[in-house]
Amino acid sequence: MKSTDIKHFTLESRNSDDWLKAKRIIPGIALSLAISGITYWFQSRPGMGMVSISSIAIGLGIILGNLVKIPKSFQPGIKFSAKEILKLAIIMLGFKLNFHDAIEIGHLGVGITFVTIGSTFLFSHWSGSKLGLNRRLIQLIAAGTSICGTSAVVATNAVVNASDEDTAYSITTVTLFSILAMLVYPIIGGILHLSTTEFGFWCGFSIQQTAHVIAASLNYDVMSADLATISKLSRVIYLAPIVLLLGTFSSPKGSSQGKSLLSRITIPWFVPLFLVMSLINTYLPVAPGIKQALVQFDGFLFVIAMAAMGLETKLAAIATTGIKPFYLAGLSWIFIATLSLVLVKTFTMGV
C-alpha cells in the first residue's frame, strides 16, 4: 500500500471515529435540550419569575432522572452537556462582567467587596469542616454564597469536580437563602432605617442571585436598585481568581509532592477565555443587540448544562448527605449579610 493510500485511509478512519463520537452524544444533548424548553415554559408561568431558571432546570432533570430509567445510549450526551457545554457557558459568562463596575462603586466599595468575599469564603470553610462536610461541597457553597450564586457554584465545580449530587444540593441551598434574603431584607432595612445608598450596597454585597438583588432593592426603594446591581456585578470580578486558586489547590496531593507552588499552578483552559470575553465586553464597542443576544445564549447554555446535571443526580445520594449542607449555607448567608451590613453602616460609601 502506498504512503498516500495509508494517509488517506488514516484520515478516513479518523473522520469516521469523529462522526461516531458526535453521533453518540446527540441523544443526550437532545434530551437536555427538551428539558430546557420545558424549563423556559415553567419559568414563564405566574409566580415563577423569582425562581432561578437554573434551579428549575436542575429540578426537572432530577425528577426525570429519578422517575425514569434513562437508556445508556443517552449517557454520553448527558455527560457532554453537563461538562463541556457548561464550560462554554462559563466562557460566555464573561459578557456579563464589566471591569468598570468596580470603578463605579469606588475604592471603599472594592475594599468592602474583597473583605466580604474573602471572609465569607474562609468562614464557610471553617464552618463546613466543623460540620464534617467534604471539601468539594464546602467549596461549592462557599463560592455560591460569597460571589454570585448559581454561576459561581457551577464555575467552581468545573475545577473541583464535585459530584452532581453535591452540585445540585449546593445550588438548591444557595438559591433558597437568596430568596429568603430577597423577602426579609426590605423588612430589616425599614427597621434599621437604612438609607437608599446603604440598602442598595447591602443588597449588592451580600445577596447571592442577581434577580433577587434587584427585586429586594426595588421593593425597598427604586433609587437603590442601580447601586445594588452595580455592587452585585462587581462581585463577579472575583470569580476568575477564586476558580484559579481552587483549580490549583484542588489537585490531588500525591501529584504535587516535591513540586514548587509555581509548578503546581494549573490554569483551567476556560478561565483565560472567560477573561477575554470580559475584556471584550469592557473595552470594545459591542452593539447592545449583539451583547443581549450573547447574554441570552449564555443563559440558554447554562440551562442545558443544569438539565443534564439534574439527569445525573440521584436523590438517594443527596439523602445520604443529610441536612448539614443546609446548615452551612444558612450560616454562610447570615455571616455575609451581617458582615456586609456592619461594613456599609460603618463606612461612608461616598455616593
N, C-alpha and C positions, 0 to 999 in steps of 0.2 A: 504493500500500500504506500502511495506517495505521501510525502510530508504534508502537501497541501490537502490531500484527502483526509489525513489524520486530523489536521486543524479544523477542517470543515465538519468532520464527524464530532469532534470535541465541542465545537461551537453549537451544533445542533443539539447535542446531549445537554449542554448547559442551559440552552433556551427551553428545552423540554422540561428540565428539572425546575427552572424558574416558574414555568407555567403551571406545573403540578403543585408547587408550593402556593402560588397565588390562588389556584383553584380550591385548595384545601381550606383557605381562610374565608372564602366567600359566604358559606352558610352561617358561620358565627357572626360575621360582620352584619349580614342581613338581619339576623335576629336582634342584634344590638340596635340596629337602625329602627327596626319595628317598635321596640320598646321606647326608643327615643321619641318617635312620633306620638305614641300614646302619652308619654310624659308631657309633651307640649300641650296636648289636649287637656290633660288633667290640670295643668297649671293655669289654663285659661278659664277654668270653672270658678264661679263665685266663691270668694273666701280663701282661695288657694294662692293668691298673689304673694303673700308674705312667707310662704313655704319655699325653701331653697329648691330650685329645679333639680340640682344635683341630688338632693335628698329624695325627691320624688323618683328620679331615675333609678337610684340605687335601691330604693324600697320596692319598686315594681320588679326589678331584676331579682331581688331576694325572694319575693313572693313566687315568681315563676320558677326560679331555680330550685326552690324547696318543695313546690307542689307538683312539678312535672319533672320527669326524668329526661334531662337533655341528652340527645344522642351524642356519642363520642365524636361523630363527624363534625359537630359544631364547636368542639373544644378549641381547635387551633385558631379559628377566627375570633372566638371569645377572648382568648388569651392575647391575641394580636390587638384587639380593641382596647383591652384593659391596660396594656403595657405601651405599645408603640403609638397608637392614636393618642393616648394620654400624654406622651412626651411631646407630640406635635402640638397638642393643646397648650402645654406649658410654654412652649416657644411662642405661640401666638398670644399668650397672656401678656407678653411684653408690650403689646399695643395698648394696654390699659395703664401702663406705667409712664409717667412723665416726670422727669427729674426736676422740673420747675416747681412741682408741687411742694417739694422740700423747702425751696426758697420762699414760697408764699407763706408758709407757717412761721418763718423766721428762725433764727439760731436757737432761741429758747424752746420753740416748738420741736425742732430737730432733737434738742437735748432731752426733752421730756419723752419723745418717741423712743429714743435709744434706751433711756433708763427703764421705761415701762416694758419694752420688749425683752431686753436683757434680763431684767429682774424677774419677770414672769416666767421666762424660759428656765431660769435657774430654780425658781421656786417650784415649778411644775416637776422638774427632775427630782428635786429633793422630796417633794410630797409623793410622787409616784414610786420612788424607791422605798419610802416608808410604808406605802400601801402594798408593796411586794409585786408591783406590776412589771411586765417585761419591758426592756429598754426601748424597743421599737414602738410599742404602744404609747409609752410616755412621750417619746419624741413627736409622734403624730399629734397628740392632744396639746402638747406644749406649743408646737408651731401653729396649730389651728387657732388656739386661744390668743396667742401673743401677736400674730401677724395678720392673717386675713382669712380666717375660717376655712371653708372647704378647699379653696385653691391652695392654701398653704399645706393642708393635710395631704392632698394628692401629690403636690410637688415634692414634699418631704418623703413620701412613700416611694417615689421614683428612685431615691438613693438609699433609703434604709431597708427597702424590700420587706416590709411587714406583711403579714398575712392579709388576705382580703377581708377576713372577719374583723381583724383589728382596725383596718381602714374604715370599714362600714360602721363599726362601733364608734370610732373617733368622730367621723362626720356627723353621726346622729347626735352624739352628746354635745359637741361643739355648737351645732345648729340649734339644739333645744335651749341652751343657755343664751345664745344670741337672740332668740325670740323672746326669752324671758327679759333680757335687758331692754329690748325694744318696748316692752309693756311697762316695766317698772321705772325706767329712767325718768320719763316725764313727771311721774309722781314724786320721785326723790328730788328732782330738780326744783319742783314747786315748793316742797317742804323746806329745802335749804336756800330758797330764793336765789338760785343761780342766775347770773346774767346771761344774755344771749350768747356772748362770747364764751363764757365759761362752760355753758351747757354744750355748745357746738363742739368745742375742743374735747370735752369729756367723752362725748359720744364717739368722735373720730378716733380717739386714742385707746378706747377700751372695748367697743362692741365689735364682734367678730365679723359679721357679714355686712357688706356694703348696703344691701337693701334695707336691713334693719337699722343701720346707722341713719340713713336718710329718713326712714319712717319715724324713728324716735325723735329726731331733731325737728321734723315738720310738725309733729304732734305737740311740741313744746313752743316753738317759735319759728316762723318761716325764715327769719333772718339768720337763724343758727344753722340752717341746712348747708349753706355754702361752706362755712367753716368746718362743719362736721365731715363733709365729703372730701375736702382738701386734706384735712389731717388724717382721714382714713386711708386715702390713696397714698399718702406719704409713707404709710407703714409697709406698703408693698415693696418699696425700695429695699427693704431688709430681707426679702425673700431669697434673693440670689446668694448673698453671703451666708445666710443660715443653711441653705441647701449645700453650698460648697463645704462648709465646716462639717456638716453631718455626713456628707459623702466621704470626707477624708477620715473622720474618726469612727465611722461605722464599718470600716473594712475589718475583716477577721484579724484577730490579734496575732494569730500564728503567722500570717503573711507579712506582718510588719516588724517582726523581731529582727533586731540587728540593723534596721534601716533608720536613717535620719528622718526627721519630720518632713523635710523638703521632698525626700524621695517617696514618702508615703502619700503625698498630696495627689489626689486623683480628681480631675475635673470632669463631671458628667457632661457628655457632649452637647446636651440640650441647653445647659446653663449659659454658655457663651452666646448661643443663638438667641436665647431669651433676652440677654443684654443688648444684642444687636438690634432686635426689634424695639426695645425700649429706647435706644439711642435714635433710631429712625423716627419713632413717634415724637421724641423730644425735640430733635434738631432739624428734621427735614419737613418740608411743607407737604403733608399728606392731606389730600382733599377730604373734607368731613364725610362725604358719602362713602368713600373708599374705606376710611377708618371705621365707620359704623358697620360696614359690611364685614370687615375683618374681625371686629369685636363679636359680632353676631355669629360668624363662622366658628370662632374660638369657643363660644358658649355651646354651640352645637357639638363640637368635638368633645368637650367635657361631658356632655350628656351621654354621648355614645360610650365613652370610657366608663362612666359611672354605671350605666346599664349593664355593661359587660362585667364590671366588678361585682355588681349585685348578683348576677347569674352564678358567679363562682363562690359566693358567700354561703356558708352553711350555718343555719340558725343554731344547730346543736353545738357548733364550735363557739359561737358567741355566748351561748348559755353557760358553757364551762368557764368562761372568763369571769362571770359574776358581775356584781354591781360596782365594784371598786373603780373601774374607769369613769363611771358616772360621778363618783365622789371626787375624783381627780379633776375632771372638767369643771365641776362646781367650785372647788377650792381655787382653781386657777382663775376662773372668771371673777370670783369675789376679790382675789388678790389684785388683778389688773384694774378692776373697777375702783377699788379703794385707793390704790397707789396713784392712779392717774388723776382721781378726783382731788386728792391731797396736793399733788403737784400743781394742778391747774389752779386751785384755790390759793396756793402759797405764792405762786409767781405771777406777775403781770405779763400777759401774753403780748402786749404792745399792739393790739389790734382794735 
